[in-house]
Amino acid sequence: MSSFDDVFKAISHRTRREILTFISNKKDKISSSEINMRFPVSWPTMCNHLKVLTNAKLLKKRKVRREVFYSLNTQRLIGVVKTWINSFE
């Protein structure tokens, strides 16, 4: 699957779009546990959502001891979506 497809697959799920929006509203990195507390999904489900978003390179992650922190890769998201939109011009 191309990286282009990875991004659109990642953002095709409503919860993953909401996760991206939630993280984008934060000024700093946010922990996986804080993200999970915000959404009514199980921990394994949240881990899968975060994995899909990370594999699509929409999230950057950094591990500090036992906790993982995420931040939005805005350039990646905007770049892929703009490329797709510009193909219609």
WONOR-V349151 format. One record per backbone hydrogen bond with DSSP energy under -0.5 kcal/mol. CO is the residue of the C=O (numbers start at 0). NH is the residue of the N-H. If there is no record, write none. Layout:
BEGIN
co->{CO CO}
nh->{NH NH}
END
This chain:
BEGIN
co->{1 2 3 4 5 6 7 8 9 12 13 14 15 16 17 18 19 20 22 29 30 31 32 33 34 34 35 38 41 42 43 44 45 46 47 48 49 50 51 52 52 53 57 59 61 63 66 67 68 69 70 71 72 73 74 75 76 77 78 79 80 81 82 83 84 85}
nh->{5 6 7 8 9 10 11 11 12 16 17 18 19 20 21 22 23 24 25 69 34 35 36 37 37 38 38 40 45 46 47 48 49 50 51 52 53 54 55 57 58 56 72 70 68 66 63 31 61 29 59 73 76 77 78 79 80 81 82 83 84 85 86 86 87 88}
END
